[in-house]
Amino acid sequence: MMGMVRNQNSANTGKLVAQTTNLANLIDYQEGSIVSRTIIDKKAGTLTLFAFDEGQGLSEHTAPYDALVYILDGEADIVISGKHIQLKKGEMTIMPANEPHALKAVTRFKMLLTMIHS
């Protein structure tokens, strides 16, 4: 991990139920950091928002579950098993379970990470 990951308060998640919400507005950028906010955390899976400042990233790691990355703002470089994928606002990819992957902010970006536990 390059920058510090800061978790924004997710205690107000109940206020999101049955409401219209702009996901990108639920998380803010912080200079030199990666910010996260958990939206849903259930046994079946999680939804987490991330905001990466430019140049910040997560070093190569694996996860035991498939994960969908959807870019809400900005541009990211994602490496999955050595393959570079450039994603911009409105684009997504799936990171397969147990495959090494890393993320880096080409520009600062926000993403929704959907992880399905199975």
Backbone torsions as a table, in degrees:
resi	resn	phi	psi	omega
1	MET	NA	136.9	-177.6
2	MET	-89.9	-52.8	-177.9
3	GLY	-104.7	174.4	179.5
4	MET	-79.4	135.7	176.8
5	VAL	-94.7	122.7	179.1
6	ARG	-114.6	129.9	-179.0
7	ASN	-95.3	117.4	176.4
8	GLN	-74.8	153.8	-177.9
9	ASN	-57.1	123.2	178.1
10	SER	-109.8	15.7	-177.9
11	ALA	-65.7	-22.2	-177.8
12	ASN	-92.3	18.8	-177.6
13	THR	-57.7	-34.7	178.9
14	GLY	-57.6	-28.0	179.0
15	LYS	-70.6	-12.3	-179.6
16	LEU	-86.8	-16.4	-175.7
17	VAL	-68.5	132.1	177.4
18	ALA	56.9	35.4	178.2
19	GLN	-129.8	154.5	171.6
20	THR	-84.4	128.6	-175.4
21	THR	-140.9	140.2	172.5
22	ASN	-93.4	111.1	-175.4
23	LEU	-55.9	-42.8	-177.1
24	ALA	-61.6	-26.4	-179.7
25	ASN	-82.8	-5.9	-177.9
26	LEU	-86.3	-3.9	-179.0
27	ILE	-143.5	144.9	-178.2
28	ASP	-114.8	151.6	173.0
29	TYR	-73.6	150.0	172.6
30	GLN	-134.0	129.3	-174.6
31	GLU	-55.8	129.5	176.1
32	GLY	71.4	16.5	-174.0
33	SER	-138.5	169.8	169.3
34	ILE	-115.4	127.8	-179.1
35	VAL	-112.6	139.4	176.9
36	SER	-127.8	153.8	176.3
37	ARG	-146.1	118.7	178.5
38	THR	-78.8	127.5	179.0
39	ILE	-97.9	-46.0	177.4
40	ILE	-135.6	134.0	177.2
41	ASP	-136.1	94.7	-176.8
42	LYS	-125.1	165.6	177.8
43	LYS	-57.7	-35.6	-177.9
44	ALA	-75.2	-21.0	-179.6
45	GLY	163.3	-179.8	-178.0
46	THR	-134.2	153.1	169.5
47	LEU	-122.4	121.0	-178.4
48	THR	-132.4	132.5	174.0
49	LEU	-91.4	143.0	175.6
50	PHE	-131.4	145.4	171.7
51	ALA	-127.9	115.0	-178.7
52	PHE	-104.3	127.1	172.2
53	ASP	-71.9	156.1	-178.8
54	GLU	-53.3	133.3	178.8
55	GLY	86.1	-12.6	179.4
56	GLN	-80.8	158.4	179.6
57	GLY	-169.0	178.1	175.0
58	LEU	-116.0	127.8	-179.1
59	SER	-69.1	166.5	-175.6
60	GLU	-57.6	133.4	178.8
61	HIS	-156.4	173.9	175.0
62	THR	-124.9	161.6	175.5
63	ALA	-135.2	148.0	-176.6
64	PRO	-78.7	2.3	-175.8
65	TYR	-131.5	153.7	170.5
66	ASP	-63.2	146.8	178.9
67	ALA	-139.8	134.5	175.8
68	LEU	-101.5	128.5	176.5
69	VAL	-108.4	123.9	177.0
70	TYR	-121.5	121.9	-177.1
71	ILE	-84.4	122.6	-179.2
72	LEU	-93.5	-25.3	-176.0
73	ASP	-162.9	143.1	173.7
74	GLY	82.3	-157.1	-174.9
75	GLU	-143.5	136.3	-178.9
76	ALA	-127.8	151.0	170.8
77	ASP	-109.0	119.5	179.4
78	ILE	-116.6	133.2	178.5
79	VAL	-113.0	121.5	178.5
80	ILE	-121.6	115.7	-178.3
81	SER	49.1	43.9	177.2
82	GLY	85.4	-8.2	-178.9
83	LYS	-95.2	122.8	178.8
84	HIS	-82.3	133.8	177.5
85	ILE	-129.1	123.0	175.9
86	GLN	-93.2	123.8	178.3
87	LEU	-119.7	138.5	176.8
88	LYS	-121.9	171.1	179.6
89	LYS	-44.5	129.5	178.1
90	GLY	90.1	-3.2	-179.1
91	GLU	-107.7	159.0	-178.9
92	MET	-144.0	164.3	171.1
93	THR	-148.8	164.6	175.6
94	ILE	-112.6	129.0	174.9
95	MET	-98.3	112.9	-176.6
96	PRO	-68.7	150.1	177.1
97	ALA	-55.1	141.0	173.6
98	ASN	65.3	11.1	175.3
99	GLU	-98.2	133.3	178.7
100	PRO	-65.0	137.2	179.3
101	HIS	-147.9	156.6	178.6
102	ALA	-146.3	155.9	179.8
103	LEU	-131.8	144.8	175.0
104	LYS	-144.9	141.0	179.7
105	ALA	-82.0	112.1	172.9
106	VAL	-69.6	-48.9	165.9
107	THR	-122.6	168.8	176.4
108	ARG	-61.5	143.0	-176.8
109	PHE	-145.7	158.0	174.7
110	LYS	-119.5	142.7	179.4
111	MET	-142.6	154.9	170.3
112	LEU	-106.0	124.6	177.1
113	LEU	-105.5	118.8	177.1
114	THR	-109.6	115.8	-179.7
115	MET	-114.9	124.3	-179.5
116	ILE	-101.0	120.1	178.6
117	HIS	-90.0	123.3	178.4
118	SER	-149.1	NA	NA
